Amino acid sequence: MVRIIVLFVVIVVIAMVVLGVARMIRSFSAPEPVVDSPREILRRRYAAGEIDEDEYLRRMSGLSQEW
């Protein structure tokens, strides 16, 4: 009976180690999320037609100002 319990504990520990290593590998290989600059977001919105030229220029000039 003791052998079965020890074997079970060993299997659980091995499984936890394997899952931990797999999680670490997955986290290292995951690409970093791309964070776009506000200017790039405005360029994309203008190119997609979401905002017009006046809105684009107004917002870009607002980004150029230092507060």
Secondary structure as GFF3:
##gff-version 3
##sequence-region A 1 67
A	DSSP	alpha_helix	2	29	.	.	.	ID=ss1
A	DSSP	alpha_helix	38	48	.	.	.	ID=ss2
A	DSSP	alpha_helix	53	64	.	.	.	ID=ss3
###
